[in-house]
Amino acid sequence: MGRRIGTFLQRLKKDTTGNLLLMAGAGITALVGAAGISVDTVQWYLWKRQMQQAVDTGAVAGALAMSFGRDHNTAVTSEVGRTANTVHTIELVSTPPTSGAWTGDSGAIEVVATTSRALPFSSVFLSTPPTIRTRAVATAVAIGNPCVRALATDGTGIDVFGGAQVNLGCPVSSNSPGGVSVDLGGSSFLNTDLVMSVGGIDYGSGNLPSNASLVSYGLPVEDPLASRNLTWSPTCNLNNVNVTPGQTRTLDPCRYNNGLRIQGTVYLRPGVYVIDGGSLTINSGAEVFMAPGTTGGVTFILTGNNPTQVATLSVNGSAEIDIRAPTMAEDPLWGGILFYQDRIASDLSNTINGGSDINLHGAIYFPTNDLIYNGDSSQTAQCLLIVTQRVRFGGTNNIDNNCDPDLTTINSSAFTIRVVE
């Protein structure tokens, strides 16, 4: 018996056929462990991405809430909780940020959040799970200077209707939070690089250039003239002035009671023209120019005794008009403003039925009333800033914002909330 056992042991000692199985058995533990760590690493990476997205959107929500005067902490907590998709801790919500390049920006908000959870494989080797930390800073950044601004806080602010073709060398903005704040309907085309809206933007595939940027449900754009204390005190009064067809007159800055009607040729001396009641009407076939041999520009003030009697603007097609607003150097109060409608006005509509020979240089400022702007195929405006309650575009309009430095002072940047760190 002992001899047979010894022989068996000798044969077992020399046998090499099981080496691979022994090596595989020894290595399988390391292989399974490595695979497990890889799986956990992927999960950590996924949580990192999810948490970064959560703090990014949380910071944007907080900065947006601050811009509207709402509680930013509530906005951050709600948005991070909605998007994190994992157990997390918000460690810091700070405005201004405590570190980085935006510590001096009171409108910037910093959000720091962490997550830490044990995973099956890594917990074998780690006594405590790693902490995943994410940080984001959001603030308002300038994105452009709109040359068309609708200030209405309800309804549709900008309406491009029918087959209108509106060629803009500048952005547009609407402050209405409505679902259709900007409406690009039918076969219309709005050629602009940026459309901004506090509400929704309704458009089809052929209504905008393919490279146009859209910012919906964003920040309102400020009224660039809201801070100006606009006053007027004309030194003369004229009543029911009517320049008839075939007549040529040179007009002076004055108060024109019950409107001003232009059907002939008019030369305007520089200054402020107050239209008190009625309307400023420029009929088809009329000609309106700056007076030769003079320097400076003109401002038309549309006003009245009460909100419903404020004067309106009516420009009919085929008129020839070439006028400009004064510069800030020429008139520090009215510089840059071509048409101004008194802020007391309500429920009024103004119309410009443009023609190929209409050149308006300056701002159209109707903060509480609407403007309908119809053009034709060759109408251009090299420097026109439209600030109205609402604006509707029809026909073909070419509007640029290539203004002299003195006139650009009445414009101001539009902002949007973005993650900056």
C-alpha positions as a LaTeX table, in Angstrom:
\begin{tabular}{lrrr}
\hline
Residue & $x$ (\AA) & $y$ (\AA) & $z$ (\AA) \\
\hline
Met1 & 0.00 & 0.00 & 0.00 \\
Gly2 & 2.74 & 2.44 & 0.97 \\
Arg3 & 4.59 & 1.60 & $-2.19$ \\
Arg4 & 1.57 & 2.41 & $-4.35$ \\
Ile5 & 1.06 & 5.74 & $-2.58$ \\
Gly6 & 4.65 & 6.69 & $-3.15$ \\
Thr7 & 4.40 & 5.84 & $-6.83$ \\
Phe8 & 1.25 & 7.99 & $-7.16$ \\
Leu9 & 2.93 & 10.96 & $-5.52$ \\
Gln10 & 5.91 & 10.65 & $-7.82$ \\
Arg11 & 3.64 & 10.59 & $-10.87$ \\
Leu12 & 1.64 & 13.57 & $-9.55$ \\
Lys13 & 4.83 & 15.51 & $-9.00$ \\
Lys14 & 5.91 & 15.00 & $-12.58$ \\
Asp15 & 2.44 & 15.67 & $-14.10$ \\
Thr16 & 2.16 & 19.19 & $-15.76$ \\
Thr17 & $-1.23$ & 18.90 & $-17.44$ \\
Gly18 & $-3.09$ & 20.95 & $-14.70$ \\
Asn19 & $-0.78$ & 23.98 & $-14.60$ \\
Leu20 & $-3.04$ & 26.13 & $-16.81$ \\
Leu21 & $-6.05$ & 25.42 & $-14.66$ \\
Leu22 & $-4.15$ & 26.42 & $-11.53$ \\
Met23 & $-2.94$ & 29.65 & $-13.17$ \\
Ala24 & $-6.44$ & 30.47 & $-14.39$ \\
Gly25 & $-7.84$ & 29.85 & $-10.96$ \\
Ala26 & $-5.27$ & 32.17 & $-9.42$ \\
Gly27 & $-5.82$ & 34.92 & $-12.02$ \\
Ile28 & $-9.58$ & 34.87 & $-12.19$ \\
Thr29 & $-9.83$ & 36.78 & $-8.91$ \\
Ala30 & $-7.70$ & 39.64 & $-10.24$ \\
Leu31 & $-9.59$ & 39.65 & $-13.54$ \\
Val32 & $-12.99$ & 39.83 & $-11.88$ \\
Gly33 & $-11.71$ & 42.54 & $-9.52$ \\
Ala34 & $-10.37$ & 44.63 & $-12.40$ \\
Ala35 & $-13.63$ & 44.26 & $-14.30$ \\
Gly36 & $-15.54$ & 45.30 & $-11.22$ \\
Ile37 & $-13.39$ & 48.39 & $-10.70$ \\
Ser38 & $-13.90$ & 49.28 & $-14.37$ \\
Val39 & $-17.66$ & 49.06 & $-13.95$ \\
Asp40 & $-17.51$ & 51.27 & $-10.84$ \\
Thr41 & $-15.26$ & 53.77 & $-12.64$ \\
Val42 & $-17.80$ & 54.08 & $-15.43$ \\
Gln43 & $-20.51$ & 54.70 & $-12.82$ \\
Trp44 & $-18.39$ & 57.39 & $-11.14$ \\
Tyr45 & $-17.87$ & 59.07 & $-14.51$ \\
Leu46 & $-21.60$ & 58.93 & $-15.22$ \\
Trp47 & $-22.39$ & 60.49 & $-11.86$ \\
Lys48 & $-19.77$ & 63.18 & $-12.50$ \\
Arg49 & $-21.43$ & 64.10 & $-15.79$ \\
Gln50 & $-24.91$ & 64.04 & $-14.28$ \\
Met51 & $-23.87$ & 66.20 & $-11.35$ \\
Gln52 & $-22.05$ & 68.67 & $-13.61$ \\
Gln53 & $-25.16$ & 69.03 & $-15.72$ \\
Ala54 & $-27.21$ & 69.47 & $-12.56$ \\
Val55 & $-25.05$ & 72.26 & $-11.12$ \\
Asp56 & $-24.85$ & 73.93 & $-14.55$ \\
Thr57 & $-28.63$ & 74.09 & $-14.88$ \\
Gly58 & $-28.97$ & 74.96 & $-11.21$ \\
Ala59 & $-26.61$ & 77.92 & $-11.56$ \\
Val60 & $-28.47$ & 79.13 & $-14.67$ \\
Ala61 & $-31.81$ & 78.80 & $-12.87$ \\
Gly62 & $-30.46$ & 80.71 & $-9.88$ \\
Ala63 & $-29.05$ & 83.55 & $-11.99$ \\
Leu64 & $-32.29$ & 83.75 & $-13.96$ \\
Ala65 & $-34.32$ & 83.86 & $-10.75$ \\
Met66 & $-32.17$ & 86.72 & $-9.44$ \\
Ser67 & $-32.67$ & 88.68 & $-12.65$ \\
Phe68 & $-36.45$ & 88.47 & $-12.13$ \\
Gly69 & $-36.21$ & 89.30 & $-8.41$ \\
Arg70 & $-37.08$ & 85.79 & $-7.23$ \\
Asp71 & $-35.39$ & 83.62 & $-4.59$ \\
His72 & $-32.29$ & 82.09 & $-6.16$ \\
Asn73 & $-31.76$ & 79.45 & $-3.45$ \\
Thr74 & $-35.15$ & 77.90 & $-4.14$ \\
Ala75 & $-34.47$ & 77.92 & $-7.89$ \\
Val76 & $-31.07$ & 76.25 & $-7.46$ \\
Thr77 & $-32.35$ & 73.56 & $-5.10$ \\
Ser78 & $-35.30$ & 72.74 & $-7.33$ \\
Glu79 & $-33.31$ & 72.55 & $-10.56$ \\
Val80 & $-30.40$ & 70.54 & $-9.14$ \\
Gly81 & $-32.86$ & 68.11 & $-7.57$ \\
Arg82 & $-34.72$ & 67.75 & $-10.85$ \\
Thr83 & $-31.67$ & 66.97 & $-12.98$ \\
Ala84 & $-29.16$ & 65.27 & $-10.65$ \\
Asn85 & $-30.71$ & 61.78 & $-10.89$ \\
Thr86 & $-28.68$ & 60.65 & $-7.86$ \\
Val87 & $-28.40$ & 61.29 & $-4.13$ \\
His88 & $-26.52$ & 64.56 & $-3.71$ \\
Thr89 & $-25.64$ & 67.37 & $-1.34$ \\
Ile90 & $-25.63$ & 71.05 & $-2.30$ \\
Glu91 & $-22.60$ & 72.33 & $-0.41$ \\
Leu92 & $-22.61$ & 75.94 & $-1.57$ \\
Val93 & $-24.84$ & 78.51 & $-3.22$ \\
Ser94 & $-23.10$ & 81.86 & $-3.28$ \\
Thr95 & $-23.62$ & 85.21 & $-4.96$ \\
Pro96 & $-21.21$ & 86.61 & $-5.81$ \\
Pro97 & $-18.98$ & 83.54 & $-6.26$ \\
Thr98 & $-16.34$ & 82.82 & $-3.61$ \\
Ser99 & $-13.60$ & 82.09 & $-6.15$ \\
Gly100 & $-12.74$ & 82.40 & $-9.82$ \\
Ala101 & $-13.00$ & 85.28 & $-12.25$ \\
Trp102 & $-16.52$ & 86.42 & $-11.28$ \\
Thr103 & $-16.10$ & 87.18 & $-7.56$ \\
Gly104 & $-16.90$ & 90.84 & $-8.18$ \\
Asp105 & $-20.11$ & 90.19 & $-10.12$ \\
Ser106 & $-23.15$ & 90.49 & $-7.85$ \\
Gly107 & $-25.30$ & 89.01 & $-10.59$ \\
Ala108 & $-23.21$ & 85.84 & $-10.80$ \\
Ile109 & $-24.07$ & 82.74 & $-8.79$ \\
Glu110 & $-21.83$ & 79.83 & $-7.77$ \\
Val111 & $-23.20$ & 76.34 & $-7.08$ \\
Val112 & $-21.18$ & 73.46 & $-5.61$ \\
Ala113 & $-22.71$ & 69.99 & $-5.16$ \\
Thr114 & $-21.32$ & 66.57 & $-4.24$ \\
Thr115 & $-22.36$ & 62.94 & $-4.35$ \\
Ser116 & $-20.81$ & 59.91 & $-2.64$ \\
Arg117 & $-22.17$ & 56.36 & $-2.76$ \\
Ala118 & $-20.63$ & 52.95 & $-2.10$ \\
Leu119 & $-20.43$ & 50.56 & $-5.05$ \\
Pro120 & $-20.15$ & 46.74 & $-4.83$ \\
Phe121 & $-16.65$ & 46.14 & $-6.19$ \\
Ser122 & $-14.76$ & 49.27 & $-5.14$ \\
Ser123 & $-16.08$ & 48.99 & $-1.58$ \\
Val124 & $-14.01$ & 45.80 & $-1.19$ \\
Phe125 & $-10.85$ & 47.90 & $-1.55$ \\
Leu126 & $-12.01$ & 51.32 & $-0.27$ \\
Ser127 & $-13.10$ & 51.92 & 3.30 \\
Thr128 & $-15.10$ & 55.01 & 2.23 \\
Pro129 & $-16.48$ & 55.79 & $-1.25$ \\
Pro130 & $-14.91$ & 58.68 & $-3.18$ \\
Thr131 & $-16.65$ & 62.08 & $-3.15$ \\
Ile132 & $-17.55$ & 63.49 & $-6.56$ \\
Arg133 & $-17.52$ & 67.30 & $-6.46$ \\
Thr134 & $-18.92$ & 69.58 & $-9.17$ \\
Arg135 & $-19.00$ & 73.37 & $-9.47$ \\
Ala136 & $-20.62$ & 75.88 & $-11.82$ \\
Val137 & $-20.86$ & 79.67 & $-12.08$ \\
Ala138 & $-23.55$ & 81.38 & $-14.18$ \\
Thr139 & $-24.15$ & 85.04 & $-14.92$ \\
Ala140 & $-25.62$ & 87.38 & $-17.52$ \\
Val141 & $-23.42$ & 87.95 & $-20.57$ \\
Ala142 & $-23.94$ & 90.40 & $-23.43$ \\
Ile143 & $-24.94$ & 88.78 & $-26.72$ \\
Gly144 & $-25.88$ & 91.65 & $-29.03$ \\
Asn145 & $-27.52$ & 95.03 & $-29.60$ \\
Pro146 & $-31.06$ & 94.60 & $-30.95$ \\
Cys147 & $-32.19$ & 97.20 & $-33.46$ \\
Val148 & $-35.80$ & 96.04 & $-33.07$ \\
Arg149 & $-37.13$ & 95.86 & $-29.50$ \\
Ala150 & $-40.69$ & 95.04 & $-28.51$ \\
Leu151 & $-41.34$ & 96.10 & $-24.92$ \\
Ala152 & $-44.83$ & 94.56 & $-24.49$ \\
Thr153 & $-45.13$ & 92.23 & $-21.51$ \\
Asp154 & $-47.99$ & 90.19 & $-22.95$ \\
Gly155 & $-49.21$ & 88.85 & $-26.26$ \\
Thr156 & $-47.04$ & 88.82 & $-29.38$ \\
Gly157 & $-44.30$ & 91.43 & $-29.42$ \\
Ile158 & $-42.85$ & 90.91 & $-32.92$ \\
Asp159 & $-45.01$ & 89.70 & $-35.80$ \\
Val160 & $-43.60$ & 89.11 & $-39.28$ \\
Phe161 & $-46.68$ & 88.25 & $-41.29$ \\
Gly162 & $-47.73$ & 87.03 & $-44.72$ \\
Gly163 & $-44.89$ & 86.99 & $-47.21$ \\
Ala164 & $-42.88$ & 89.75 & $-45.53$ \\
Gln165 & $-39.15$ & 89.80 & $-46.25$ \\
Val166 & $-37.30$ & 91.61 & $-43.46$ \\
Asn167 & $-33.55$ & 91.95 & $-43.87$ \\
Leu168 & $-31.88$ & 93.06 & $-40.65$ \\
Gly169 & $-28.24$ & 93.70 & $-39.98$ \\
Cys170 & $-28.86$ & 93.31 & $-36.27$ \\
Pro171 & $-30.72$ & 91.19 & $-33.64$ \\
Val172 & $-34.37$ & 91.48 & $-32.56$ \\
Ser173 & $-35.89$ & 91.05 & $-29.10$ \\
Ser174 & $-39.32$ & 90.71 & $-27.50$ \\
Asn175 & $-40.06$ & 91.14 & $-23.80$ \\
Ser176 & $-43.39$ & 89.32 & $-23.83$ \\
Pro177 & $-43.39$ & 86.06 & $-21.82$ \\
Gly178 & $-46.21$ & 84.67 & $-23.96$ \\
Gly179 & $-45.97$ & 81.35 & $-25.74$ \\
Val180 & $-45.81$ & 83.19 & $-29.08$ \\
Ser181 & $-43.73$ & 86.21 & $-28.16$ \\
Val182 & $-42.18$ & 86.28 & $-31.65$ \\
Asp183 & $-44.37$ & 85.07 & $-34.52$ \\
Leu184 & $-42.87$ & 84.36 & $-37.94$ \\
Gly185 & $-45.82$ & 83.27 & $-40.02$ \\
Gly186 & $-46.67$ & 82.14 & $-43.52$ \\
Ser187 & $-43.90$ & 82.46 & $-46.10$ \\
Ser188 & $-42.26$ & 85.36 & $-44.27$ \\
Phe189 & $-38.50$ & 85.51 & $-43.85$ \\
Leu190 & $-36.65$ & 87.34 & $-41.09$ \\
Asn191 & $-33.00$ & 87.66 & $-42.05$ \\
Thr192 & $-31.22$ & 88.14 & $-38.74$ \\
Asp193 & $-28.48$ & 86.39 & $-36.83$ \\
Leu194 & $-30.19$ & 86.48 & $-33.43$ \\
Val195 & $-33.77$ & 86.37 & $-32.11$ \\
Met196 & $-34.28$ & 86.88 & $-28.36$ \\
Ser197 & $-37.50$ & 86.45 & $-26.43$ \\
Val198 & $-38.74$ & 86.27 & $-22.86$ \\
Gly199 & $-41.40$ & 83.89 & $-24.18$ \\
Gly200 & $-41.65$ & 81.45 & $-27.06$ \\
Ile201 & $-40.62$ & 81.84 & $-30.70$ \\
Asp202 & $-43.00$ & 80.44 & $-33.32$ \\
Tyr203 & $-41.33$ & 79.82 & $-36.69$ \\
Gly204 & $-41.01$ & 77.32 & $-39.53$ \\
Ser205 & $-38.01$ & 75.92 & $-41.33$ \\
Gly206 & $-38.06$ & 78.62 & $-43.99$ \\
Asn207 & $-38.69$ & 81.65 & $-41.78$ \\
Leu208 & $-35.12$ & 82.17 & $-40.56$ \\
Pro209 & $-31.57$ & 81.67 & $-41.83$ \\
Ser210 & $-30.13$ & 78.27 & $-40.99$ \\
Asn211 & $-27.40$ & 79.87 & $-38.88$ \\
Ala212 & $-29.69$ & 82.14 & $-36.84$ \\
Ser213 & $-29.37$ & 81.84 & $-33.06$ \\
Leu214 & $-32.55$ & 81.65 & $-31.00$ \\
Val215 & $-32.76$ & 82.55 & $-27.31$ \\
Ser216 & $-36.26$ & 81.83 & $-26.03$ \\
Tyr217 & $-37.55$ & 82.13 & $-22.45$ \\
Gly218 & $-34.62$ & 84.37 & $-21.60$ \\
Leu219 & $-34.04$ & 87.77 & $-20.07$ \\
Pro220 & $-36.02$ & 90.89 & $-20.97$ \\
Val221 & $-34.15$ & 93.56 & $-22.89$ \\
Glu222 & $-34.13$ & 96.94 & $-21.23$ \\
Asp223 & $-35.72$ & 100.06 & $-22.63$ \\
Pro224 & $-32.64$ & 102.05 & $-23.70$ \\
Leu225 & $-34.41$ & 105.37 & $-23.17$ \\
Ala226 & $-36.29$ & 104.64 & $-19.96$ \\
Ser227 & $-33.88$ & 106.67 & $-17.86$ \\
Arg228 & $-34.08$ & 109.82 & $-19.97$ \\
Asn229 & $-36.18$ & 112.60 & $-18.49$ \\
Leu230 & $-37.68$ & 113.73 & $-21.78$ \\
Thr231 & $-39.25$ & 117.19 & $-21.70$ \\
Trp232 & $-40.25$ & 119.74 & $-24.32$ \\
Ser233 & $-41.21$ & 123.41 & $-24.31$ \\
Pro234 & $-41.82$ & 124.77 & $-27.83$ \\
Thr235 & $-41.61$ & 128.53 & $-28.22$ \\
Cys236 & $-44.30$ & 128.85 & $-30.90$ \\
Asn237 & $-47.72$ & 127.40 & $-31.75$ \\
Leu238 & $-49.27$ & 126.61 & $-35.12$ \\
Asn239 & $-52.69$ & 125.12 & $-35.78$ \\
Asn240 & $-53.90$ & 122.66 & $-38.43$ \\
Val241 & $-50.85$ & 122.97 & $-40.69$ \\
Asn242 & $-51.38$ & 121.33 & $-44.08$ \\
Val243 & $-48.79$ & 121.43 & $-46.85$ \\
Thr244 & $-50.91$ & 120.78 & $-49.94$ \\
Pro245 & $-49.83$ & 118.94 & $-53.12$ \\
Gly246 & $-47.55$ & 121.11 & $-55.27$ \\
Gln247 & $-46.77$ & 123.43 & $-52.36$ \\
Thr248 & $-43.20$ & 123.89 & $-51.04$ \\
Arg249 & $-42.59$ & 125.09 & $-47.49$ \\
Thr250 & $-39.72$ & 125.33 & $-45.01$ \\
Leu251 & $-40.90$ & 124.48 & $-41.50$ \\
Asp252 & $-39.47$ & 125.50 & $-38.14$ \\
Pro253 & $-39.42$ & 123.64 & $-34.80$ \\
Cys254 & $-42.72$ & 124.49 & $-33.14$ \\
Arg255 & $-45.85$ & 123.06 & $-31.54$ \\
Tyr256 & $-48.20$ & 121.88 & $-34.28$ \\
Asn257 & $-51.66$ & 121.64 & $-32.76$ \\
Asn258 & $-54.16$ & 119.19 & $-34.25$ \\
Gly259 & $-51.47$ & 117.49 & $-36.30$ \\
Leu260 & $-49.23$ & 118.18 & $-39.27$ \\
Arg261 & $-50.23$ & 117.00 & $-42.75$ \\
Ile262 & $-47.63$ & 116.92 & $-45.52$ \\
Gln263 & $-48.74$ & 116.36 & $-49.12$ \\
Gly264 & $-46.24$ & 118.61 & $-50.89$ \\
Thr265 & $-42.54$ & 119.38 & $-50.41$ \\
Val266 & $-41.23$ & 120.26 & $-46.95$ \\
Tyr267 & $-37.78$ & 121.29 & $-45.76$ \\
Leu268 & $-37.21$ & 120.93 & $-42.02$ \\
Arg269 & $-34.97$ & 123.21 & $-40.03$ \\
Pro270 & $-33.13$ & 121.37 & $-37.21$ \\
Gly271 & $-34.85$ & 121.11 & $-33.84$ \\
Val272 & $-37.78$ & 119.57 & $-31.98$ \\
Tyr273 & $-41.22$ & 119.43 & $-33.63$ \\
Val274 & $-44.09$ & 118.82 & $-31.21$ \\
Ile275 & $-47.21$ & 117.32 & $-32.81$ \\
Asp276 & $-49.99$ & 117.91 & $-30.27$ \\
Gly277 & $-53.04$ & 115.81 & $-31.11$ \\
Gly278 & $-54.15$ & 114.62 & $-34.51$ \\
Ser279 & $-51.42$ & 112.91 & $-36.50$ \\
Leu280 & $-48.17$ & 113.48 & $-38.30$ \\
Thr281 & $-49.26$ & 112.40 & $-41.77$ \\
Ile282 & $-46.92$ & 112.18 & $-44.75$ \\
Asn283 & $-48.96$ & 111.30 & $-47.80$ \\
Ser284 & $-48.05$ & 109.52 & $-51.01$ \\
Gly285 & $-46.15$ & 111.87 & $-53.30$ \\
Ala286 & $-44.90$ & 114.07 & $-50.46$ \\
Glu287 & $-41.23$ & 115.03 & $-50.12$ \\
Val288 & $-39.58$ & 115.67 & $-46.76$ \\
Phe289 & $-35.92$ & 116.69 & $-46.43$ \\
Met290 & $-33.58$ & 118.48 & $-44.08$ \\
Ala291 & $-33.40$ & 122.19 & $-44.92$ \\
Pro292 & $-30.41$ & 122.91 & $-47.17$ \\
Gly293 & $-27.56$ & 124.87 & $-45.65$ \\
Thr294 & $-28.38$ & 123.73 & $-42.11$ \\
Thr295 & $-26.63$ & 121.35 & $-39.73$ \\
Gly296 & $-28.26$ & 119.17 & $-37.14$ \\
Gly297 & $-31.22$ & 116.82 & $-37.08$ \\
Val298 & $-34.88$ & 116.77 & $-36.15$ \\
Thr299 & $-37.04$ & 115.07 & $-33.53$ \\
Phe300 & $-40.80$ & 114.64 & $-33.83$ \\
Ile301 & $-42.64$ & 114.42 & $-30.51$ \\
Leu302 & $-46.13$ & 112.95 & $-30.72$ \\
Thr303 & $-48.17$ & 114.04 & $-27.70$ \\
Gly304 & $-51.64$ & 115.13 & $-26.59$ \\
Asn305 & $-53.85$ & 116.19 & $-23.70$ \\
Asn306 & $-54.74$ & 112.66 & $-22.59$ \\
Pro307 & $-53.72$ & 109.06 & $-23.40$ \\
Thr308 & $-56.26$ & 108.60 & $-26.19$ \\
Gln309 & $-55.56$ & 111.95 & $-27.89$ \\
Val310 & $-51.81$ & 111.59 & $-28.31$ \\
Ala311 & $-50.76$ & 112.20 & $-31.91$ \\
Thr312 & $-49.92$ & 109.24 & $-34.14$ \\
Leu313 & $-47.59$ & 108.70 & $-37.11$ \\
Ser314 & $-48.85$ & 107.79 & $-40.57$ \\
Val315 & $-46.40$ & 107.54 & $-43.47$ \\
Asn316 & $-47.85$ & 106.42 & $-46.78$ \\
Gly317 & $-46.03$ & 104.70 & $-49.63$ \\
Ser318 & $-44.36$ & 106.56 & $-52.51$ \\
Ala319 & $-43.37$ & 109.45 & $-50.28$ \\
Glu320 & $-39.76$ & 110.61 & $-50.53$ \\
Ile321 & $-38.21$ & 111.15 & $-47.11$ \\
Asp322 & $-34.60$ & 111.71 & $-46.06$ \\
Ile323 & $-34.30$ & 112.94 & $-42.49$ \\
Arg324 & $-32.12$ & 112.23 & $-39.49$ \\
Ala325 & $-32.16$ & 112.64 & $-35.73$ \\
Pro326 & $-29.75$ & 115.01 & $-33.99$ \\
Thr327 & $-26.56$ & 113.63 & $-32.53$ \\
Met328 & $-25.89$ & 113.74 & $-28.80$ \\
Ala329 & $-23.48$ & 116.60 & $-29.40$ \\
Glu330 & $-26.18$ & 118.58 & $-31.21$ \\
Asp331 & $-28.91$ & 117.86 & $-28.65$ \\
Pro332 & $-27.95$ & 116.00 & $-25.44$ \\
Leu333 & $-31.62$ & 115.46 & $-24.51$ \\
Trp334 & $-33.07$ & 114.30 & $-27.82$ \\
Gly335 & $-29.93$ & 113.02 & $-29.49$ \\
Gly336 & $-30.56$ & 109.90 & $-31.55$ \\
Ile337 & $-34.38$ & 110.11 & $-31.36$ \\
Leu338 & $-36.20$ & 110.71 & $-34.64$ \\
Phe339 & $-39.79$ & 109.90 & $-33.58$ \\
Tyr340 & $-41.00$ & 109.85 & $-29.98$ \\
Gln341 & $-44.54$ & 109.07 & $-28.84$ \\
Asp342 & $-45.50$ & 110.30 & $-25.40$ \\
Arg343 & $-45.41$ & 107.53 & $-22.77$ \\
Ile344 & $-48.92$ & 108.48 & $-21.61$ \\
Ala345 & $-50.38$ & 107.20 & $-24.89$ \\
Ser346 & $-52.33$ & 103.95 & $-24.90$ \\
Asp347 & $-54.06$ & 101.72 & $-27.46$ \\
Leu348 & $-52.71$ & 103.65 & $-30.44$ \\
Ser349 & $-51.22$ & 102.33 & $-33.66$ \\
Asn350 & $-48.65$ & 103.93 & $-35.94$ \\
Thr351 & $-47.95$ & 103.02 & $-39.55$ \\
Ile352 & $-45.00$ & 103.42 & $-41.89$ \\
Asn353 & $-45.84$ & 102.27 & $-45.41$ \\
Gly354 & $-42.37$ & 102.63 & $-46.77$ \\
Gly355 & $-41.17$ & 103.22 & $-50.30$ \\
Ser356 & $-37.85$ & 103.02 & $-52.08$ \\
Asp357 & $-37.04$ & 106.66 & $-51.31$ \\
Ile358 & $-37.56$ & 106.59 & $-47.55$ \\
Asn359 & $-34.40$ & 106.98 & $-45.49$ \\
Leu360 & $-34.92$ & 107.36 & $-41.75$ \\
His361 & $-31.82$ & 107.78 & $-39.60$ \\
Gly362 & $-32.40$ & 107.51 & $-35.84$ \\
Ala363 & $-34.68$ & 105.90 & $-33.27$ \\
Ile364 & $-38.41$ & 105.31 & $-33.51$ \\
Tyr365 & $-39.46$ & 105.28 & $-29.86$ \\
Phe366 & $-43.09$ & 104.32 & $-29.14$ \\
Pro367 & $-42.73$ & 102.60 & $-25.74$ \\
Thr368 & $-46.46$ & 102.17 & $-25.04$ \\
Asn369 & $-47.88$ & 101.79 & $-28.55$ \\
Asp370 & $-47.57$ & 99.70 & $-31.68$ \\
Leu371 & $-45.91$ & 100.16 & $-35.05$ \\
Ile372 & $-46.81$ & 98.57 & $-38.38$ \\
Tyr373 & $-43.81$ & 98.78 & $-40.70$ \\
Asn374 & $-44.45$ & 97.95 & $-44.36$ \\
Gly375 & $-41.71$ & 98.31 & $-46.92$ \\
Asp376 & $-40.98$ & 97.62 & $-50.57$ \\
Ser377 & $-38.19$ & 95.74 & $-52.31$ \\
Ser378 & $-35.65$ & 98.56 & $-52.38$ \\
Gln379 & $-36.33$ & 100.38 & $-49.14$ \\
Thr380 & $-33.25$ & 100.67 & $-46.89$ \\
Ala381 & $-32.42$ & 102.23 & $-43.55$ \\
Gln382 & $-28.77$ & 102.34 & $-42.57$ \\
Cys383 & $-29.37$ & 103.43 & $-38.99$ \\
Leu384 & $-32.79$ & 102.71 & $-37.55$ \\
Leu385 & $-33.53$ & 101.63 & $-34.01$ \\
Ile386 & $-37.15$ & 100.56 & $-33.41$ \\
Val387 & $-38.29$ & 100.52 & $-29.78$ \\
Thr388 & $-42.04$ & 100.01 & $-29.55$ \\
Gln389 & $-44.64$ & 98.18 & $-27.52$ \\
Arg390 & $-45.23$ & 95.83 & $-30.46$ \\
Val391 & $-44.09$ & 95.82 & $-34.07$ \\
Arg392 & $-45.55$ & 94.13 & $-37.15$ \\
Phe393 & $-43.52$ & 93.79 & $-40.33$ \\
Gly394 & $-45.03$ & 93.45 & $-43.79$ \\
Gly395 & $-43.62$ & 93.84 & $-47.28$ \\
Thr396 & $-39.85$ & 94.01 & $-47.77$ \\
Asn397 & $-37.70$ & 95.92 & $-45.31$ \\
Asn398 & $-33.95$ & 96.43 & $-45.21$ \\
Ile399 & $-32.86$ & 97.75 & $-41.84$ \\
Asp400 & $-29.28$ & 98.07 & $-40.64$ \\
Asn401 & $-27.80$ & 99.38 & $-37.43$ \\
Asn402 & $-24.73$ & 101.07 & $-38.91$ \\
Cys403 & $-25.05$ & 104.14 & $-36.73$ \\
Asp404 & $-22.61$ & 106.91 & $-35.96$ \\
Pro405 & $-20.98$ & 106.70 & $-32.50$ \\
Asp406 & $-23.12$ & 109.58 & $-31.21$ \\
Leu407 & $-26.31$ & 107.66 & $-32.04$ \\
Thr408 & $-25.19$ & 104.30 & $-30.67$ \\
Thr409 & $-25.22$ & 105.80 & $-27.16$ \\
Ile410 & $-28.98$ & 105.26 & $-27.01$ \\
Asn411 & $-28.58$ & 101.55 & $-27.71$ \\
Ser412 & $-27.62$ & 98.95 & $-25.12$ \\
Ser413 & $-26.65$ & 95.32 & $-25.04$ \\
Ala414 & $-29.05$ & 92.43 & $-24.62$ \\
Phe415 & $-28.07$ & 89.73 & $-22.14$ \\
Thr416 & $-28.58$ & 86.04 & $-21.61$ \\
Ile417 & $-27.71$ & 83.73 & $-18.73$ \\
Arg418 & $-24.79$ & 81.40 & $-19.42$ \\
Val419 & $-22.45$ & 79.12 & $-17.50$ \\
Val420 & $-19.08$ & 80.90 & $-17.41$ \\
Glu421 & $-17.12$ & 78.59 & $-15.08$ \\
\hline
\end{tabular}
